[in-house]
Amino acid sequence: MSKAQLTAFFVKVEADPTLKLRVDAADDSSAVVAIAQGEGFHFSPASLARHLRG
């Protein structure tokens, strides 16, 4: 489920310039996760790190 949530979140980020600015300005992966949770997506900082590594 985390992978689907991550993918959906990044699709939304790419479609929403304001959200993209917030994510780009985030200090760390925990801040990105907090933004995502505020948007209704649920995944952990560890899942985010794995996703970003490819």
The first five atom37 places (N, CA, C, CB, O) and aatype in JSON, in Angstrom:
{
  "aatype": [12, 15, 11, 0, 5, 10, 16, 0, 13, 13, 19, 11, 19, 6, 0, 3, 14, 16, 10, 11, 10, 1, 19, 3, 0, 0, 3, 3, 15, 15, 0, 19, 19, 0, 9, 0, 5, 7, 6, 7, 13, 8, 13, 15, 14, 0, 15, 10, 0, 1, 8, 10, 1, 7],
  "atom_mask": [
    [1, 1, 1, 1, 1],
    [1, 1, 1, 1, 1],
    [1, 1, 1, 1, 1],
    [1, 1, 1, 1, 1],
    [1, 1, 1, 1, 1],
    [1, 1, 1, 1, 1],
    [1, 1, 1, 1, 1],
    [1, 1, 1, 1, 1],
    [1, 1, 1, 1, 1],
    [1, 1, 1, 1, 1],
    [1, 1, 1, 1, 1],
    [1, 1, 1, 1, 1],
    [1, 1, 1, 1, 1],
    [1, 1, 1, 1, 1],
    [1, 1, 1, 1, 1],
    [1, 1, 1, 1, 1],
    [1, 1, 1, 1, 1],
    [1, 1, 1, 1, 1],
    [1, 1, 1, 1, 1],
    [1, 1, 1, 1, 1],
    [1, 1, 1, 1, 1],
    [1, 1, 1, 1, 1],
    [1, 1, 1, 1, 1],
    [1, 1, 1, 1, 1],
    [1, 1, 1, 1, 1],
    [1, 1, 1, 1, 1],
    [1, 1, 1, 1, 1],
    [1, 1, 1, 1, 1],
    [1, 1, 1, 1, 1],
    [1, 1, 1, 1, 1],
    [1, 1, 1, 1, 1],
    [1, 1, 1, 1, 1],
    [1, 1, 1, 1, 1],
    [1, 1, 1, 1, 1],
    [1, 1, 1, 1, 1],
    [1, 1, 1, 1, 1],
    [1, 1, 1, 1, 1],
    [1, 1, 1, 0, 1],
    [1, 1, 1, 1, 1],
    [1, 1, 1, 0, 1],
    [1, 1, 1, 1, 1],
    [1, 1, 1, 1, 1],
    [1, 1, 1, 1, 1],
    [1, 1, 1, 1, 1],
    [1, 1, 1, 1, 1],
    [1, 1, 1, 1, 1],
    [1, 1, 1, 1, 1],
    [1, 1, 1, 1, 1],
    [1, 1, 1, 1, 1],
    [1, 1, 1, 1, 1],
    [1, 1, 1, 1, 1],
    [1, 1, 1, 1, 1],
    [1, 1, 1, 1, 1],
    [1, 1, 1, 0, 1]
  ],
  "atom_positions": [
    [[0.82, -1.19, 0.0], [0.0, 0.0, 0.0], [0.86, 1.26, 0.0], [-0.93, 0.0, 1.2], [0.5, 2.25, -0.64]],
    [[1.98, 1.25, 0.68], [2.84, 2.43, 0.72], [3.29, 2.85, -0.66], [4.06, 2.17, 1.6], [3.32, 4.04, -0.98]],
    [[3.65, 1.86, -1.49], [4.13, 2.2, -2.83], [3.03, 2.89, -3.64], [4.61, 0.94, -3.56], [3.31, 3.86, -4.34]],
    [[1.81, 2.41, -3.54], [0.7, 3.03, -4.26], [0.45, 4.43, -3.71], [-0.58, 2.17, -4.13], [0.17, 5.36, -4.48]],
    [[0.54, 4.6, -2.39], [0.35, 5.91, -1.78], [1.45, 6.88, -2.22], [0.34, 5.79, -0.24], [1.17, 8.05, -2.52]],
    [[2.69, 6.41, -2.25], [3.8, 7.24, -2.7], [3.62, 7.67, -4.14], [5.12, 6.48, -2.54], [3.78, 8.85, -4.46]],
    [[3.29, 6.74, -4.98], [3.09, 7.05, -6.4], [1.98, 8.07, -6.58], [2.78, 5.77, -7.2], [2.14, 9.04, -7.31]],
    [[0.87, 7.86, -5.92], [-0.26, 8.78, -6.02], [0.11, 10.17, -5.5], [-1.48, 8.23, -5.24], [-0.27, 11.18, -6.08]],
    [[0.86, 10.21, -4.41], [1.28, 11.49, -3.86], [2.16, 12.24, -4.85], [2.03, 11.28, -2.54], [1.95, 13.44, -5.07]],
    [[3.13, 11.57, -5.44], [4.03, 12.26, -6.36], [3.33, 12.66, -7.67], [5.22, 11.39, -6.67], [3.72, 13.64, -8.3]],
    [[2.32, 11.92, -8.06], [1.5, 12.35, -9.21], [0.81, 13.66, -8.86], [0.46, 11.25, -9.59], [0.76, 14.58, -9.67]],
    [[0.27, 13.73, -7.66], [-0.41, 14.96, -7.21], [0.59, 16.11, -7.09], [-1.11, 14.73, -5.85], [0.28, 17.23, -7.49]],
    [[1.78, 15.83, -6.56], [2.8, 16.88, -6.43], [3.13, 17.47, -7.78], [4.07, 16.32, -5.77], [3.23, 18.69, -7.92]],
    [[3.31, 16.62, -8.79], [3.66, 17.11, -10.12], [2.54, 17.91, -10.76], [4.02, 15.94, -11.02], [2.79, 18.78, -11.6]],
    [[1.3, 17.64, -10.37], [0.15, 18.34, -10.95], [-0.21, 19.62, -10.2], [-1.05, 17.41, -10.96], [-0.99, 20.43, -10.7]],
    [[0.35, 19.82, -9.03], [-0.02, 20.96, -8.18], [1.23, 21.79, -7.86], [-0.72, 20.48, -6.87], [2.01, 21.41, -6.99]],
    [[1.43, 22.92, -8.55], [2.65, 23.71, -8.34], [2.84, 24.19, -6.9], [2.63, 24.91, -9.26], [3.98, 24.26, -6.43]],
    [[1.77, 24.52, -6.22], [1.88, 24.98, -4.83], [2.36, 23.84, -3.93], [0.54, 25.53, -4.33], [3.21, 24.05, -3.06]],
    [[1.81, 22.66, -4.13], [2.23, 21.5, -3.35], [3.68, 21.16, -3.66], [1.32, 20.3, -3.65], [4.43, 20.8, -2.76]],
    [[4.06, 21.27, -4.91], [5.45, 20.98, -5.31], [6.42, 21.93, -4.59], [5.62, 21.11, -6.84], [7.48, 21.51, -4.14]],
    [[6.05, 23.2, -4.5], [6.9, 24.15, -3.78], [7.04, 23.78, -2.3], [6.33, 25.57, -3.9], [8.12, 23.89, -1.74]],
    [[5.95, 23.35, -1.69], [6.0, 22.93, -0.29], [6.91, 21.73, -0.1], [4.58, 22.61, 0.22], [7.7, 21.68, 0.83]],
    [[6.79, 20.75, -0.99], [7.62, 19.54, -0.9], [9.09, 19.9, -1.15], [7.15, 18.47, -1.92], [9.97, 19.42, -0.44]],
    [[9.34, 20.74, -2.16], [10.72, 21.14, -2.45], [11.35, 21.91, -1.29], [10.75, 22.0, -3.71], [12.56, 21.84, -1.09]],
    [[10.54, 22.63, -0.53], [11.05, 23.42, 0.59], [11.17, 22.62, 1.89], [10.17, 24.62, 0.82], [11.7, 23.12, 2.88]],
    [[10.68, 21.4, 1.89], [10.71, 20.57, 3.1], [12.15, 20.31, 3.53], [9.97, 19.23, 2.87], [13.03, 20.1, 2.7]],
    [[12.36, 20.34, 4.84], [13.71, 20.17, 5.39], [14.23, 18.74, 5.29], [13.72, 20.59, 6.83], [15.43, 18.53, 5.11]],
    [[13.33, 17.76, 5.4], [13.77, 16.37, 5.39], [12.6, 15.46, 5.03], [14.36, 15.98, 6.76], [11.49, 15.93, 4.77]],
    [[12.86, 14.16, 5.01], [11.82, 13.22, 4.61], [10.64, 13.21, 5.58], [12.4, 11.81, 4.5], [9.5, 12.98, 5.16]],
    [[10.89, 13.46, 6.85], [9.78, 13.51, 7.81], [8.85, 14.67, 7.49], [10.32, 13.64, 9.24], [7.63, 14.55, 7.66]],
    [[9.4, 15.78, 7.05], [8.57, 16.93, 6.67], [7.74, 16.61, 5.42], [9.45, 18.17, 6.42], [6.58, 17.01, 5.33]],
    [[8.33, 15.9, 4.47], [7.59, 15.49, 3.27], [6.45, 14.55, 3.66], [8.53, 14.8, 2.24], [5.34, 14.69, 3.16]],
    [[6.73, 13.62, 4.56], [5.69, 12.69, 5.02], [4.57, 13.46, 5.71], [6.3, 11.64, 5.99], [3.39, 13.13, 5.52]],
    [[4.91, 14.46, 6.49], [3.88, 15.27, 7.16], [3.01, 16.0, 6.15], [4.54, 16.27, 8.13], [1.8, 16.08, 6.31]],
    [[3.63, 16.54, 5.11], [2.87, 17.2, 4.04], [1.95, 16.2, 3.37], [3.83, 17.84, 3.0], [0.77, 16.48, 3.14]],
    [[2.49, 15.03, 3.07], [1.69, 13.99, 2.41], [0.51, 13.58, 3.29], [2.56, 12.76, 2.1], [-0.61, 13.41, 2.79]],
    [[0.74, 13.41, 4.57], [-0.35, 13.03, 5.48], [-1.43, 14.1, 5.51], [0.19, 12.78, 6.9], [-2.61, 13.79, 5.6]],
    [[-1.02, 15.35, 5.44], [-1.97, 16.44, 5.4], [-2.82, 16.43, 4.13], [0.0, 0.0, 0.0], [-3.91, 16.99, 4.09]],
    [[-2.29, 15.8, 3.1], [-3.0, 15.69, 1.82], [-3.77, 14.37, 1.72], [-2.01, 15.8, 0.66], [-4.42, 14.1, 0.71]],
    [[-3.7, 13.56, 2.78], [-4.46, 12.31, 2.8], [-3.7, 11.07, 2.35], [0.0, 0.0, 0.0], [-4.31, 10.03, 2.1]],
    [[-2.39, 11.17, 2.25], [-1.55, 10.04, 1.84], [-0.79, 9.53, 3.06], [-0.57, 10.44, 0.7], [-0.41, 10.31, 3.93]],
    [[-0.58, 8.21, 3.11], [0.06, 7.63, 4.29], [1.2, 6.7, 3.89], [-0.98, 6.86, 5.14], [0.99, 5.67, 3.26]],
    [[2.42, 7.11, 4.28], [3.6, 6.29, 4.1], [4.64, 6.8, 5.08], [4.13, 6.34, 2.63], [4.52, 7.9, 5.63]],
    [[5.67, 6.0, 5.31], [6.69, 6.33, 6.3], [7.89, 7.02, 5.66], [7.14, 5.07, 7.05], [8.07, 6.93, 4.44]],
    [[8.7, 7.69, 6.46], [9.94, 8.25, 5.92], [10.84, 7.17, 5.3], [10.7, 8.98, 7.03], [11.51, 7.43, 4.3]],
    [[10.84, 5.98, 5.87], [11.64, 4.88, 5.32], [11.13, 4.47, 3.94], [11.64, 3.67, 6.26], [11.92, 4.21, 3.04]],
    [[9.81, 4.42, 3.78], [9.24, 4.09, 2.47], [9.59, 5.16, 1.46], [7.71, 3.94, 2.57], [9.89, 4.85, 0.3]],
    [[9.56, 6.41, 1.88], [9.93, 7.51, 0.99], [11.38, 7.38, 0.56], [9.7, 8.86, 1.69], [11.7, 7.55, -0.61]],
    [[12.26, 7.08, 1.5], [13.69, 6.94, 1.18], [13.91, 5.8, 0.17], [14.51, 6.67, 2.47], [14.68, 5.95, -0.78]],
    [[13.23, 4.68, 0.38], [13.36, 3.56, -0.58], [12.86, 3.97, -1.94], [12.58, 2.32, -0.09], [13.47, 3.63, -2.96]],
    [[11.76, 4.69, -1.99], [11.17, 5.14, -3.25], [12.14, 6.08, -4.0], [9.81, 5.85, -2.99], [12.3, 5.98, -5.22]],
    [[12.76, 6.98, -3.27], [13.65, 7.95, -3.9], [14.95, 7.31, -4.39], [13.96, 9.06, -2.92], [15.56, 7.79, -5.34]],
    [[15.36, 6.22, -3.73], [16.57, 5.51, -4.17], [16.32, 4.73, -5.46], [17.06, 4.56, -3.08], [17.25, 4.39, -6.18]],
    [[15.05, 4.45, -5.72], [14.72, 3.75, -6.96], [14.5, 2.33, -6.73], [0.0, 0.0, 0.0], [14.2, 1.6, -7.68]]
  ]
}
